[in-house]
């Protein structure tokens, strides 16, 4: 029996239904969830303070009390804060608990590398400012961000209310730029089914961050 520990933003309502579905379909898996207080996504100091490393590590360490086998951070904050933030979180967690730890952004980046992606498309629910920072960070990592679409929001509760039809149109718009892959960058954006439905039609990989949060936590155990 594998116990997967998930740390998720407190306002996230997309990940848990996906986790329930995965647990139902996967023998010998239980999923255990802790929350980090996150209400908005902006670049100002107050919003960034939600992701202070000490606070994030303290919240995630509670998952160790459940004797989980692996811990995954199911937030995409490193996409705008910088990947070094997630790398530091993983190091701190593994030093403190000895539990293998990963994050959805680190796994997304690994998948992009394994796919040989150079031309990248991005979908987010965020403001122009945050989306611009994400685009810049991925450009700095060596990707050519050929197209991106963002919905313009700042409140996490609003992200989950974005309709699948809107997400689908954003994906179609980005696909016209012929990226090697598209990333849906927000685990509170309900894009999992949209990604599955459009991958074959568009003929390119669509990496949904919520789905990857769950997948990266269990693949190392062969489940």
Backbone as a chain_set.jsonl record, in Angstrom:
{"seq": "XXXXXXXXXXXXXXXXXXXXXXXXXXXXXXXXXXXXXXXXXXXXXXXXXXXXXXXXXXXXXXXXXXXXXXXXXXXXXXXXXXXXXXXXXXXXXXXXXXXXXXXXXXXXXXXXXXXXXXXXXXXXXXXXXXXXXXXXXXXXXXXXXXXXXXXXXXXXXXXXXXXXXXXXXXXXXXXXXXXXXXXXXXXXXXXXXXXXXXXXXXXXXXXXXXXXXXXXXXXXXXX", "coords": {"N": [[0.85, -1.198, 0.0], [0.664, 2.116, -0.968], [1.159, 5.329, 0.355], [0.363, 8.479, -0.557], [1.291, 11.767, -0.069], [-0.141, 14.921, -0.368], [0.478, 18.33, -0.646], [-1.511, 21.09, -0.934], [-2.78, 24.207, -2.311], [-4.848, 26.169, -0.152], [-7.249, 27.128, -1.186], [-7.782, 25.558, -3.333], [-9.909, 23.626, -5.32], [-9.952, 21.779, -7.28], [-8.033, 19.734, -7.346], [-8.652, 17.757, -5.383], [-11.066, 16.253, -6.189], [-9.946, 15.0, -8.466], [-8.002, 13.503, -7.197], [-9.556, 11.738, -5.671], [-10.784, 10.291, -7.726], [-8.53, 9.099, -8.903], [-7.601, 7.544, -6.767], [-9.702, 5.747, -6.493], [-9.434, 4.305, -8.831], [-6.987, 3.108, -8.603], [-5.464, 0.441, -7.261], [-4.132, -0.278, -3.996], [-3.374, 2.291, -3.234], [-3.452, 5.18, -1.259], [-4.431, 8.531, -0.643], [-3.373, 11.47, 0.904], [-4.004, 14.614, 2.31], [-2.754, 17.886, 2.851], [-2.99, 21.422, 3.563], [-1.939, 24.587, 2.31], [-2.115, 27.953, 3.115], [-3.468, 29.835, 0.657], [-4.79, 32.364, -1.219], [-4.767, 34.175, -3.301], [-3.122, 35.095, -6.385], [-0.608, 37.058, -7.122], [2.017, 39.428, -7.894], [2.847, 41.041, -5.868], [4.228, 41.862, -2.59], [2.642, 40.955, -0.431], [1.088, 38.883, -1.525], [3.09, 37.145, -2.424], [4.124, 36.409, -0.001], [2.572, 34.348, 0.921], [3.798, 32.075, 0.127], [6.085, 31.716, 1.587], [9.022, 30.031, 2.403], [9.527, 28.782, 4.894], [6.965, 28.622, 6.011], [5.65, 27.056, 4.129], [7.11, 24.651, 4.262], [6.613, 23.915, 6.918], [3.851, 23.364, 6.81], [3.833, 21.21, 5.003], [5.352, 19.303, 6.322], [3.638, 18.184, 8.169], [2.378, 16.163, 6.832], [4.101, 14.087, 7.094], [3.464, 13.008, 9.542], [1.527, 11.207, 8.97], [2.889, 9.122, 7.981], [3.501, 9.029, 5.208], [4.572, 7.878, 1.955], [5.596, 9.435, -0.025], [5.857, 12.885, -0.899], [4.171, 15.52, -2.485], [4.178, 18.778, -3.768], [1.442, 20.492, -4.758], [1.134, 22.939, -6.179], [1.604, 25.696, -8.435], [3.419, 27.699, -7.967], [6.186, 28.046, -8.34], [6.414, 28.589, -10.995], [6.108, 31.296, -11.397], [7.522, 32.401, -9.233], [10.002, 31.356, -9.592], [12.041, 28.546, -10.38], [13.923, 27.812, -8.521], [12.77, 28.127, -6.051], [11.067, 25.904, -5.67], [12.996, 23.907, -5.792], [14.455, 24.457, -3.48], [12.462, 23.979, -1.578], [12.03, 21.203, -1.895], [14.563, 20.225, -1.133], [14.698, 21.116, 1.548], [12.506, 19.727, 2.671], [13.208, 17.025, 2.3], [15.547, 16.874, 3.77], [14.531, 17.386, 6.307], [12.584, 15.421, 6.768], [13.193, 13.034, 5.469], [11.58, 11.952, 3.573], [10.862, 11.182, 0.223], [10.402, 13.867, -1.976], [8.606, 15.961, -4.224], [7.564, 18.307, -6.796], [4.866, 19.727, -8.72], [5.647, 21.552, -10.706], [8.41, 21.093, -11.023], [8.239, 18.513, -12.035], [6.779, 18.917, -14.379], [8.688, 20.408, -15.811], [10.693, 18.488, -16.102], [9.341, 16.666, -17.726], [8.949, 18.214, -20.038], [11.605, 18.472, -20.831], [12.234, 15.782, -21.348], [10.565, 15.306, -23.477], [11.759, 16.798, -25.381], [11.058, 19.429, -25.877], [11.102, 22.589, -27.356], [9.694, 24.717, -28.449], [7.223, 26.307, -26.819], [3.914, 26.373, -25.509], [1.664, 28.152, -23.391], [-0.926, 28.081, -20.963], [-2.786, 29.924, -18.681], [-4.699, 30.986, -15.757], [-4.122, 33.475, -14.886], [-3.232, 36.959, -14.093], [-2.14, 39.519, -16.445], [0.342, 40.42, -15.602], [1.38, 38.365, -13.921], [1.283, 36.185, -15.699], [3.038, 37.149, -17.617], [5.426, 37.111, -16.176], [5.742, 34.364, -15.797], [6.054, 33.546, -18.475], [8.472, 34.853, -19.004], [10.196, 33.568, -17.2], [10.239, 30.967, -18.257], [11.29, 31.489, -20.742], [13.83, 32.322, -19.942], [14.767, 29.881, -19.114], [15.378, 28.707, -21.443], [13.405, 28.044, -23.244], [11.378, 28.647, -26.132], [8.782, 30.578, -25.953], [6.113, 30.385, -27.715], [3.461, 31.044, -27.826], [0.889, 32.218, -25.655], [-1.9, 32.186, -23.418], [-3.892, 33.909, -21.13], [-6.273, 34.233, -18.46], [-6.7, 36.415, -16.873], [-7.162, 36.641, -14.116], [-6.939, 37.068, -10.466], [-7.758, 36.004, -8.044], [-7.812, 32.954, -6.391], [-10.109, 31.355, -6.027], [-11.658, 32.078, -8.174], [-10.367, 30.945, -10.322], [-11.027, 28.236, -10.521], [-13.582, 28.395, -11.442], [-13.572, 28.88, -14.104], [-14.823, 28.045, -17.221], [-14.853, 24.849, -18.928], [-15.188, 25.164, -21.694], [-14.024, 27.619, -22.184], [-11.366, 27.136, -21.482], [-10.786, 25.213, -23.404], [-10.952, 26.757, -25.749], [-8.823, 28.516, -25.321], [-6.701, 26.707, -25.448], [-6.936, 25.863, -28.124], [-6.392, 28.289, -29.405], [-3.701, 28.762, -28.673], [-2.519, 26.56, -29.83], [-2.445, 27.176, -32.529], [-0.061, 28.43, -32.988], [1.727, 26.441, -33.313], [3.208, 25.013, -31.199], [5.573, 22.775, -29.543], [4.569, 21.563, -27.339], [1.916, 22.12, -24.955], [1.387, 23.709, -21.869], [-0.864, 23.597, -19.216], [-0.966, 25.745, -16.795], [-1.744, 25.785, -13.775], [-3.036, 24.47, -10.909], [-5.566, 24.764, -10.0], [-7.177, 25.114, -12.086], [-9.527, 23.731, -14.103], [-8.562, 21.751, -16.191], [-8.038, 19.14, -16.922], [-9.709, 17.211, -18.301], [-10.088, 18.609, -20.649], [-7.509, 18.61, -21.686], [-7.086, 15.877, -22.211], [-9.063, 15.422, -24.136], [-8.291, 17.073, -26.257], [-5.674, 16.504, -27.002], [-5.165, 14.442, -28.968], [-6.6, 15.463, -31.096], [-5.331, 17.937, -31.627], [-2.788, 17.077, -31.951], [-0.504, 17.226, -30.32], [1.404, 17.169, -27.23], [-0.345, 17.896, -24.226], [0.165, 19.223, -21.216], [-1.261, 18.975, -18.25], [-1.306, 20.643, -15.25], [-2.58, 19.92, -12.843], [-3.235, 17.21, -13.205], [-0.656, 16.206, -13.527], [0.43, 16.702, -11.026], [-0.656, 14.643, -9.472], [0.167, 12.396, -10.923], [2.988, 12.489, -10.856], [3.512, 11.889, -8.27], [3.112, 9.192, -7.959], [4.32, 7.648, -9.927], [6.945, 6.847, -9.472], [6.642, 4.72, -7.826], [5.657, 2.774, -9.379], [2.932, 2.524, -9.773]], "CA": [[0.0, 0.0, 0.0], [1.39, 3.377, -1.023], [0.505, 6.535, 0.859], [0.836, 9.691, -1.215], [0.953, 13.004, 0.623], [-0.258, 16.103, -1.22], [0.291, 19.671, -0.103], [-2.211, 21.851, -1.965], [-3.263, 25.513, -1.869], [-6.075, 26.027, 0.645], [-8.424, 27.483, -1.984], [-7.869, 24.664, -4.489], [-11.027, 22.675, -5.286], [-9.836, 20.923, -8.459], [-7.166, 18.573, -7.137], [-9.223, 16.682, -4.566], [-11.866, 15.323, -6.993], [-9.047, 14.183, -9.276], [-7.355, 12.547, -6.292], [-10.548, 10.707, -5.342], [-10.929, 9.451, -8.912], [-7.315, 8.295, -9.045], [-7.549, 6.551, -5.694], [-10.705, 4.726, -6.815], [-8.98, 3.51, -9.973], [-5.631, 2.597, -8.379], [-5.343, -0.413, -6.075], [-2.96, -0.107, -3.137], [-3.012, 3.703, -3.12], [-4.266, 6.126, -0.502], [-3.949, 9.9, -0.835], [-3.561, 12.229, 2.138], [-3.888, 16.004, 1.865], [-2.579, 19.03, 3.747], [-3.252, 22.649, 2.82], [-1.162, 25.801, 2.542], [-2.999, 29.094, 2.91], [-3.277, 30.583, -0.591], [-6.061, 32.924, -1.667], [-4.626, 34.953, -4.524], [-1.846, 35.0, -7.093], [-0.133, 38.329, -7.635], [3.461, 39.551, -7.711], [3.176, 41.934, -4.755], [4.857, 41.209, -1.436], [1.645, 40.249, 0.383], [0.731, 37.634, -2.188], [4.267, 36.276, -2.424], [4.389, 35.929, 1.363], [1.839, 33.094, 1.131], [4.671, 30.966, -0.256], [7.327, 31.726, 2.352], [9.509, 28.657, 2.469], [9.344, 28.222, 6.239], [5.544, 28.318, 6.181], [5.324, 25.943, 3.237], [7.721, 23.434, 4.801], [5.884, 23.556, 8.14], [2.588, 22.736, 6.408], [4.082, 19.924, 4.345], [5.909, 18.337, 7.278], [2.542, 17.495, 8.856], [2.07, 14.937, 6.093], [4.96, 13.042, 7.628], [2.802, 12.367, 10.682], [0.711, 10.115, 8.421], [3.815, 8.119, 7.435], [3.346, 8.919, 3.762], [5.755, 7.388, 1.25], [6.078, 10.474, -0.934], [5.154, 14.161, -0.748], [4.155, 16.356, -3.682], [3.583, 20.116, -3.686], [0.522, 20.633, -5.868], [0.913, 24.328, -6.56], [2.492, 26.089, -9.534], [4.046, 28.962, -7.577], [7.542, 28.173, -8.879], [6.383, 29.068, -12.378], [6.334, 32.744, -11.368], [8.547, 32.736, -8.24], [11.27, 30.804, -10.047], [12.158, 27.128, -10.067], [14.783, 27.643, -7.346], [11.913, 28.037, -4.867], [10.666, 24.502, -5.516], [14.194, 23.118, -5.497], [14.751, 24.662, -2.061], [11.417, 23.282, -0.826], [12.322, 19.764, -1.942], [15.754, 19.97, -0.311], [14.335, 21.299, 2.962], [11.613, 18.645, 3.087], [13.915, 15.743, 2.367], [16.464, 16.958, 4.905], [13.781, 17.388, 7.571], [11.702, 14.259, 6.947], [13.672, 11.829, 4.804], [10.542, 11.465, 2.654], [11.038, 11.7, -1.133], [9.501, 15.001, -2.2], [8.687, 16.566, -5.542], [6.549, 19.336, -7.039], [4.31, 19.587, -10.067], [6.418, 22.35, -11.659], [9.641, 20.366, -11.325], [7.912, 17.374, -12.891], [6.449, 19.469, -15.696], [9.938, 20.765, -16.484], [11.335, 17.228, -16.493], [8.604, 16.104, -18.868], [9.268, 19.031, -21.209], [12.957, 18.095, -21.256], [12.192, 14.427, -21.916], [9.873, 15.388, -24.767], [12.565, 17.586, -26.3], [10.289, 20.624, -26.224], [11.758, 23.895, -27.449], [8.618, 25.681, -28.692], [6.301, 26.048, -25.709], [2.686, 27.139, -25.34], [1.259, 28.224, -21.988], [-2.285, 28.492, -20.614], [-2.929, 30.203, -17.251], [-5.845, 31.822, -15.424], [-3.565, 34.579, -14.101], [-3.186, 38.321, -14.623], [-1.097, 39.766, -17.439], [1.62, 40.572, -14.908], [1.865, 37.046, -13.501], [1.519, 35.397, -16.911], [4.262, 37.665, -18.228], [6.568, 36.62, -15.403], [5.894, 32.941, -16.129], [6.638, 33.487, -19.815], [9.871, 35.264, -18.911], [10.959, 32.511, -16.522], [10.455, 29.85, -19.177], [12.244, 31.98, -21.741], [15.154, 32.287, -19.312], [15.185, 28.481, -19.029], [15.781, 28.264, -22.77], [12.262, 27.731, -24.099], [10.786, 29.669, -26.984], [7.346, 30.625, -25.655], [5.59, 30.85, -28.999], [2.11, 31.574, -27.622], [0.31, 32.008, -24.326], [-3.19, 32.807, -23.147], [-4.215, 34.001, -19.703], [-7.658, 34.654, -18.269], [-6.693, 37.733, -16.247], [-7.635, 36.618, -12.735], [-6.001, 37.124, -9.344], [-8.288, 35.255, -6.906], [-7.762, 31.519, -6.675], [-11.461, 30.806, -6.127], [-12.182, 32.356, -9.512], [-9.711, 30.101, -11.327], [-11.761, 26.972, -10.656], [-14.879, 28.656, -12.07], [-13.404, 29.06, -15.549], [-15.529, 26.941, -17.878], [-14.061, 24.033, -19.858], [-15.252, 25.713, -23.052], [-13.047, 28.71, -22.243], [-10.045, 26.497, -21.488], [-10.639, 24.581, -24.715], [-10.664, 27.789, -26.746], [-7.459, 28.984, -25.066], [-5.801, 25.689, -25.986], [-6.989, 25.932, -29.587], [-5.702, 29.516, -29.825], [-2.255, 28.58, -28.516], [-2.076, 25.519, -30.764], [-2.236, 27.731, -33.872], [1.34, 28.847, -33.095], [2.5, 25.217, -33.538], [4.19, 24.668, -30.166], [5.861, 21.348, -29.376], [3.7, 21.125, -26.238], [1.221, 23.183, -24.221], [1.23, 23.471, -20.435], [-1.928, 24.265, -18.463], [-0.195, 26.056, -15.599], [-2.492, 26.141, -12.567], [-3.707, 23.248, -10.457], [-6.967, 25.063, -9.687], [-7.83, 25.296, -13.379], [-10.06, 22.394, -14.405], [-8.209, 21.476, -17.575], [-7.634, 17.744, -17.14], [-10.496, 16.591, -19.367], [-9.81, 19.356, -21.882], [-6.226, 18.131, -22.2], [-7.281, 14.53, -22.76], [-9.914, 15.489, -25.327], [-7.699, 17.825, -27.362], [-4.322, 16.059, -27.37], [-5.135, 13.734, -30.252], [-7.109, 16.359, -32.142], [-4.329, 18.95, -31.946], [-1.56, 16.396, -32.332], [0.647, 17.627, -29.507], [1.2, 16.913, -25.804], [-0.894, 18.946, -23.366], [0.528, 18.862, -19.851], [-2.149, 19.607, -17.276], [-0.548, 20.647, -13.992], [-3.293, 19.178, -11.795], [-3.041, 15.783, -13.476], [0.748, 15.879, -13.302], [0.636, 16.674, -9.577], [-0.98, 13.298, -8.996], [0.965, 11.387, -11.624], [4.394, 12.484, -10.453], [3.609, 11.338, -6.932], [2.953, 7.732, -7.898], [5.029, 6.912, -10.976], [8.178, 6.24, -8.963], [6.274, 3.486, -7.133], [5.178, 1.801, -10.355], [1.474, 2.372, -9.723]], "C": [[0.883, 1.244, 0.0], [0.534, 4.498, -0.467], [1.157, 7.757, 0.206], [0.366, 10.905, -0.428], [0.953, 14.174, -0.341], [-0.364, 17.35, -0.364], [-0.338, 20.5, -1.207], [-2.593, 23.225, -1.427], [-4.63, 25.385, -1.203], [-7.331, 26.281, -0.163], [-8.626, 26.563, -3.18], [-9.024, 23.678, -4.326], [-11.0, 21.709, -6.468], [-9.079, 19.64, -8.158], [-7.851, 17.431, -6.396], [-10.159, 15.756, -5.349], [-11.015, 14.442, -7.905], [-8.364, 13.12, -8.426], [-8.298, 11.408, -5.927], [-10.707, 9.742, -6.512], [-9.721, 8.536, -9.086], [-7.253, 7.194, -8.0], [-8.532, 5.416, -5.957], [-10.204, 3.768, -7.894], [-7.657, 2.786, -9.715], [-5.581, 1.745, -7.117], [-4.075, -0.071, -5.293], [-2.457, 1.333, -3.064], [-3.988, 4.421, -2.205], [-3.614, 7.496, -0.615], [-4.341, 10.734, 0.379], [-3.159, 13.678, 1.874], [-3.701, 16.956, 3.034], [-2.709, 20.294, 2.903], [-2.319, 23.77, 3.275], [-2.051, 26.988, 2.219], [-2.635, 29.913, 1.679], [-4.641, 31.051, -1.078], [-5.96, 33.669, -2.986], [-3.244, 34.73, -5.127], [-1.551, 36.35, -7.729], [1.37, 38.396, -7.382], [3.841, 40.464, -6.558], [3.656, 41.138, -3.545], [3.855, 40.421, -0.603], [1.279, 38.903, -0.229], [1.898, 36.651, -2.169], [4.534, 35.684, -1.047], [3.626, 34.642, 1.678], [2.74, 31.877, 0.914], [6.029, 31.028, 0.446], [7.756, 30.288, 2.621], [9.293, 28.029, 3.839], [7.898, 27.797, 6.467], [5.159, 27.101, 5.345], [5.878, 24.625, 3.779], [6.991, 22.977, 6.055], [4.575, 22.848, 7.808], [2.821, 21.344, 5.832], [4.597, 18.875, 5.319], [4.82, 17.588, 8.033], [2.139, 16.213, 8.134], [2.929, 13.772, 6.576], [4.353, 12.329, 8.811], [1.937, 11.197, 10.237], [1.571, 9.011, 7.806], [3.619, 7.91, 5.934], [4.667, 8.481, 3.137], [6.387, 8.445, 0.363], [5.23, 11.72, -0.725], [5.284, 14.957, -2.044], [3.517, 17.702, -3.36], [2.763, 20.335, -4.949], [0.15, 22.068, -6.152], [1.937, 24.715, -7.613], [3.254, 27.372, -9.24], [5.44, 29.143, -8.151], [7.547, 28.679, -10.313], [6.549, 30.58, -12.436], [7.377, 33.155, -10.326], [9.934, 32.314, -8.697], [11.456, 29.387, -9.55], [13.039, 26.879, -8.845], [13.961, 27.526, -6.07], [11.487, 26.596, -4.629], [11.86, 23.616, -5.192], [14.575, 23.246, -4.025], [13.731, 23.95, -1.179], [11.697, 21.788, -0.771], [13.508, 19.436, -1.043], [15.424, 20.059, 1.172], [13.488, 20.135, 3.461], [12.359, 17.328, 3.243], [14.932, 15.731, 3.497], [15.722, 16.8, 6.225], [13.053, 16.076, 7.826], [12.264, 12.952, 6.401], [12.683, 11.246, 3.813], [10.804, 12.03, 1.256], [9.959, 12.733, -1.457], [9.697, 15.526, -3.615], [7.629, 17.657, -5.649], [6.05, 19.199, -8.472], [5.127, 20.38, -11.084], [7.731, 21.656, -12.016], [9.359, 19.188, -12.251], [7.514, 17.826, -14.288], [7.73, 19.764, -16.469], [10.708, 19.519, -16.928], [10.661, 16.62, -17.715], [8.894, 16.891, -20.149], [10.649, 18.677, -21.746], [12.956, 16.729, -21.933], [11.518, 14.398, -23.284], [10.684, 16.155, -25.814], [11.889, 18.87, -26.739], [11.201, 21.846, -26.288], [10.724, 25.006, -27.649], [7.479, 25.369, -27.715], [5.083, 26.953, -25.778], [2.231, 27.066, -23.896], [-0.173, 28.733, -21.856], [-2.31, 28.748, -19.11], [-4.216, 30.992, -17.011], [-5.42, 33.185, -14.877], [-3.653, 35.933, -14.804], [-2.095, 38.433, -15.688], [0.276, 39.817, -16.786], [2.208, 39.214, -14.527], [2.174, 36.179, -14.719], [2.798, 35.847, -17.612], [5.509, 37.188, -17.508], [6.823, 35.141, -15.682], [6.544, 32.786, -17.507], [8.127, 33.822, -19.775], [10.727, 34.183, -18.266], [11.239, 31.34, -17.459], [11.36, 30.247, -20.34], [13.663, 31.918, -21.195], [15.685, 30.862, -19.176], [15.536, 27.901, -20.402], [14.649, 27.886, -23.697], [11.906, 28.929, -24.971], [9.282, 29.637, -26.747], [6.655, 31.243, -26.87], [4.185, 31.415, -28.883], [1.685, 31.306, -26.191], [-1.035, 32.708, -24.264], [-3.407, 32.8, -21.644], [-5.584, 34.629, -19.541], [-7.774, 35.974, -17.525], [-7.106, 37.783, -14.8], [-6.53, 36.748, -11.706], [-6.459, 36.276, -8.168], [-8.388, 33.774, -7.252], [-9.147, 30.901, -6.81], [-12.062, 31.01, -7.516], [-11.587, 31.424, -10.565], [-10.524, 28.836, -11.597], [-13.103, 27.157, -11.361], [-14.779, 28.858, -13.58], [-13.945, 27.829, -16.279], [-14.604, 26.151, -18.808], [-14.071, 24.581, -21.281], [-14.248, 26.845, -23.24], [-11.634, 28.142, -22.312], [-9.77, 25.871, -22.851], [-10.289, 25.603, -25.785], [-9.259, 28.344, -26.572], [-6.442, 27.998, -25.637], [-5.767, 25.735, -27.512], [-6.225, 27.158, -30.102], [-4.188, 29.343, -29.768], [-1.726, 27.575, -29.536], [-1.815, 26.06, -32.165], [-0.796, 28.188, -34.084], [2.285, 27.664, -33.275], [3.583, 24.99, -32.478], [4.464, 23.164, -30.178], [4.991, 20.737, -28.283], [3.049, 22.353, -25.627], [1.129, 22.765, -22.763], [0.042, 24.267, -19.916], [-1.364, 24.507, -17.073], [-1.081, 26.659, -14.505], [-3.25, 24.901, -12.137], [-5.135, 23.501, -9.997], [-7.745, 25.441, -10.944], [-8.242, 23.91, -13.871], [-9.83, 22.03, -15.866], [-7.894, 20.036, -17.892], [-8.386, 17.108, -18.303], [-10.266, 17.294, -20.7], [-8.525, 18.853, -22.52], [-6.38, 16.773, -22.868], [-8.037, 14.594, -24.085], [-9.206, 16.11, -26.524], [-6.337, 17.322, -27.813], [-4.281, 15.397, -28.742], [-5.606, 14.634, -31.389], [-6.044, 17.347, -32.598], [-2.985, 18.337, -32.322], [-0.331, 16.847, -31.585], [0.355, 17.342, -28.041], [0.627, 18.141, -25.099], [-0.673, 18.501, -21.929], [-0.332, 19.657, -18.876], [-1.52, 19.508, -15.891], [-1.255, 19.895, -12.874], [-3.104, 17.676, -11.977], [-1.612, 15.357, -13.173], [1.076, 15.86, -11.818], [0.4, 15.276, -9.027], [-0.084, 12.247, -9.635], [2.392, 11.333, -11.109], [4.576, 11.916, -9.055], [3.603, 9.833, -6.886], [3.8, 6.973, -8.904], [6.281, 6.23, -10.447], [7.901, 4.942, -8.216], [5.689, 2.446, -8.083], [3.69, 1.573, -10.321], [0.837, 2.941, -10.986]], "O": [[1.744, 1.403, 0.865], [-0.653, 4.607, -0.773], [2.343, 8.024, 0.396], [-0.825, 11.051, -0.154], [1.933, 14.398, -1.052], [-1.199, 17.423, 0.538], [0.223, 20.611, -2.297], [-2.719, 23.398, -0.215], [-5.467, 24.592, -1.634], [-8.38, 25.711, 0.137], [-9.552, 26.769, -3.964], [-9.11, 22.977, -3.317], [-11.921, 20.91, -6.639], [-9.441, 18.574, -8.656], [-7.655, 16.265, -6.738], [-10.052, 14.541, -5.183], [-11.326, 13.267, -8.097], [-8.169, 11.987, -8.866], [-7.888, 10.248, -5.88], [-10.759, 8.527, -6.32], [-9.867, 7.35, -9.38], [-6.899, 6.055, -8.302], [-8.233, 4.255, -5.676], [-10.511, 2.576, -7.873], [-7.246, 1.944, -10.515], [-5.648, 2.282, -6.011], [-3.077, 0.369, -5.864], [-1.267, 1.573, -2.858], [-5.203, 4.289, -2.353], [-2.39, 7.607, -0.676], [-5.489, 10.707, 0.823], [-2.108, 13.943, 1.289], [-4.377, 16.86, 4.058], [-2.558, 20.252, 1.682], [-1.966, 23.882, 4.449], [-2.675, 27.024, 1.159], [-1.615, 30.601, 1.662], [-5.536, 30.242, -1.32], [-6.946, 33.787, -3.713], [-2.327, 34.243, -4.465], [-2.156, 36.734, -8.73], [1.93, 37.517, -6.728], [5.027, 40.652, -6.288], [3.512, 39.918, -3.482], [4.174, 39.336, -0.118], [1.174, 37.9, 0.478], [1.708, 35.459, -1.925], [5.098, 34.596, -0.929], [3.993, 33.919, 2.605], [2.483, 30.795, 1.442], [7.008, 30.462, -0.04], [6.95, 29.446, 3.016], [8.914, 26.861, 3.931], [7.636, 26.742, 7.046], [4.429, 26.225, 5.808], [5.192, 23.603, 3.756], [6.77, 21.78, 6.24], [4.225, 21.853, 8.442], [2.085, 20.408, 6.144], [4.312, 17.688, 5.162], [5.049, 16.469, 8.491], [1.62, 15.285, 8.754], [2.529, 12.612, 6.477], [4.679, 11.171, 9.07], [1.646, 10.299, 11.027], [1.052, 8.081, 7.189], [3.576, 6.779, 5.45], [5.738, 8.683, 3.709], [7.571, 8.364, 0.036], [4.042, 11.632, -0.414], [6.366, 15.054, -2.622], [2.447, 17.761, -2.754], [3.297, 20.363, -6.058], [-1.024, 22.382, -6.346], [3.018, 24.129, -7.677], [3.689, 28.06, -10.163], [5.848, 30.271, -8.427], [8.576, 29.149, -10.798], [7.076, 31.102, -13.419], [8.057, 34.164, -10.516], [10.934, 32.862, -8.233], [11.071, 29.061, -8.427], [12.914, 25.839, -8.199], [14.4, 26.896, -5.108], [11.54, 26.117, -3.496], [11.744, 22.678, -4.402], [14.97, 22.265, -3.395], [14.09, 23.381, -0.148], [11.609, 21.178, 0.294], [13.461, 18.474, -0.276], [15.815, 19.196, 1.958], [13.725, 19.615, 4.551], [12.155, 16.604, 4.217], [15.157, 14.691, 4.116], [16.219, 16.16, 7.151], [12.918, 15.658, 8.976], [11.85, 11.875, 6.83], [12.912, 10.166, 3.268], [10.956, 13.243, 1.111], [8.769, 12.503, -1.241], [10.811, 15.534, -4.139], [6.884, 17.9, -4.7], [6.728, 18.628, -9.326], [5.288, 19.929, -12.218], [8.123, 21.634, -13.183], [10.15, 18.897, -13.148], [7.876, 17.185, -15.275], [7.847, 19.412, -17.642], [11.303, 19.503, -18.005], [11.326, 16.123, -18.624], [9.065, 16.304, -21.217], [10.85, 18.59, -22.957], [13.598, 16.539, -22.967], [11.852, 13.577, -24.139], [10.334, 16.16, -26.994], [12.118, 19.347, -27.85], [11.98, 22.097, -25.368], [10.856, 26.096, -27.093], [6.858, 24.308, -27.78], [5.195, 28.144, -26.066], [2.392, 26.035, -23.243], [-0.581, 29.676, -22.532], [-1.9, 27.884, -18.335], [-4.762, 31.594, -17.936], [-6.268, 33.968, -14.45], [-4.088, 36.032, -15.951], [-1.24, 37.557, -15.814], [1.256, 39.321, -17.342], [3.383, 38.945, -14.777], [3.209, 35.515, -14.764], [3.548, 35.024, -18.137], [6.526, 36.894, -18.136], [7.972, 34.712, -15.79], [7.469, 31.993, -17.679], [8.941, 33.164, -20.425], [11.839, 33.908, -18.716], [12.338, 30.785, -17.458], [12.111, 29.419, -20.857], [14.589, 31.511, -21.897], [16.897, 30.648, -19.127], [15.941, 26.743, -20.507], [14.892, 27.45, -24.822], [12.113, 30.079, -24.584], [8.586, 28.772, -27.277], [6.619, 32.463, -27.028], [3.755, 32.183, -29.744], [2.067, 30.302, -25.591], [-1.277, 33.691, -24.965], [-3.137, 31.806, -20.971], [-6.013, 35.443, -20.359], [-8.836, 36.596, -17.542], [-7.38, 38.866, -14.284], [-5.35, 36.57, -12.008], [-5.627, 35.862, -7.361], [-8.97, 33.393, -8.267], [-9.339, 30.004, -7.632], [-12.876, 30.207, -7.973], [-12.223, 31.143, -11.581], [-10.688, 28.419, -12.744], [-13.697, 26.184, -11.826], [-15.798, 28.993, -14.257], [-13.556, 26.701, -15.976], [-13.686, 26.714, -19.404], [-13.074, 24.475, -21.995], [-13.688, 27.012, -24.323], [-10.807, 28.604, -23.098], [-8.667, 25.982, -23.387], [-9.431, 25.353, -26.632], [-8.572, 28.616, -27.557], [-5.444, 28.401, -26.235], [-4.698, 25.655, -28.118], [-5.506, 27.081, -31.098], [-3.476, 29.728, -30.696], [-0.615, 27.724, -30.043], [-1.042, 25.467, -32.917], [-0.35, 28.321, -35.223], [3.498, 27.847, -33.379], [4.749, 24.795, -32.821], [3.697, 22.384, -30.743], [4.71, 19.538, -28.299], [3.548, 23.472, -25.755], [0.83, 21.611, -22.455], [-0.052, 25.472, -20.148], [-1.289, 23.585, -16.261], [-1.152, 27.877, -14.339], [-4.023, 24.342, -12.914], [-5.845, 22.56, -9.639], [-8.832, 26.014, -10.869], [-7.401, 23.026, -14.034], [-10.761, 22.001, -16.671], [-7.516, 19.727, -19.022], [-7.768, 16.528, -19.196], [-10.25, 16.655, -21.753], [-8.45, 18.687, -23.738], [-5.864, 16.549, -23.963], [-7.689, 13.9, -25.04], [-9.47, 15.738, -27.668], [-5.884, 17.676, -28.902], [-3.456, 15.754, -29.582], [-5.08, 14.577, -32.5], [-5.866, 17.574, -33.795], [-2.144, 18.995, -32.935], [0.768, 16.855, -32.139], [-0.808, 17.278, -27.643], [1.053, 19.27, -25.34], [-1.259, 17.515, -21.48], [-0.147, 20.862, -18.705], [-1.235, 18.41, -15.414], [-0.592, 19.289, -12.033], [-2.843, 16.957, -11.013], [-1.382, 14.277, -12.629], [1.922, 15.075, -11.389], [1.176, 14.787, -8.206], [0.369, 11.318, -8.966], [2.95, 10.249, -10.941], [5.677, 11.503, -8.693], [4.033, 9.241, -5.896], [3.986, 5.765, -8.755], [6.644, 5.152, -10.918], [8.814, 4.148, -7.993], [5.276, 1.368, -7.654], [3.215, 0.538, -10.789], [-0.385, 2.906, -11.131]]}, "num_chains": 1, "name": "protein.A"}
